Amino acid sequence: MNDAPDPRHAHREEGFPAQHQDQPGHIDEMSPAPDHGETSYVGHGRLEGRRALITGGDSGIGRAVAIAFAREGADVAIAHMPEEQADADETLALVRDAGRTGVSLAGDLREESFATDVVFETRKELGGLDVLVLNAGYQHDIDGLENLRTARMRRVFDTNLAALLFSTRAALPDLEPGASIIVTASIQAFQPSPGLIDYAMTKAAQVAFVKALAEEAGPRGIRVNAVAPGPIWTPLIPATGWDAERLATFGSDTPLGRAGQPAELAGAYVYLASDEASYVSGSVLAVTGGKPL
């Protein structure tokens, strides 16, 4: 008898109720609350002794990765906006419950100085840096290109691209062989939606970044990869500006028929950071509920 759970029914199958948040979104305002693996993720020592920095690590995919990394034996620093401190504190409590060191780094990654300093602060607090997870992101819904506001467009570009480059530029020179860089890209890089046109552009650029940097870093023994999530229930979703119908059908167009939960991404990041992926670099790992890249 097959005891494996049916992935169509492993998490919430129906859509999500109407709700709205301002950016950045917060977990305690979401209905229902997302699953980050708080009670389900079981570690197996695959990242024992490693030191990780996760941008956008307070909630959503970042929190799921922080929990998983800690339970796999890694110490974790998370970078987050100051207004996300409550979510960050909850994430770090889970990291410390796993017996690992957890560090909060509050600031705006769009600022070059902060995006650079988080790397140096991580090295100071954790004694080094082995895994850099570039996960922070911003998106917003656009009702037609003519309604794209320059300020919001620049926030998308600065959060998703400039901050990523600033932090990587600071980290790369001192990374040692065996280190890993992982970017949170998106299915939007391959199947762009008109309402997320500026976001999709940045995600496509991230894929180019991963492929180019893998070429540069590979000869030094440093691997660079991306995870491309599909529709995942994180605070970013109710803060995107979608109407009730869009939320009610969120994720229903995937072959598995539902949206994913942050916990379902964690294993992909653990794999890419671990020795099991020692020959994997320049790759984009799809976690999309069956949607092809």
Disulfide bonds with the S-S distance in Angstrom:
none
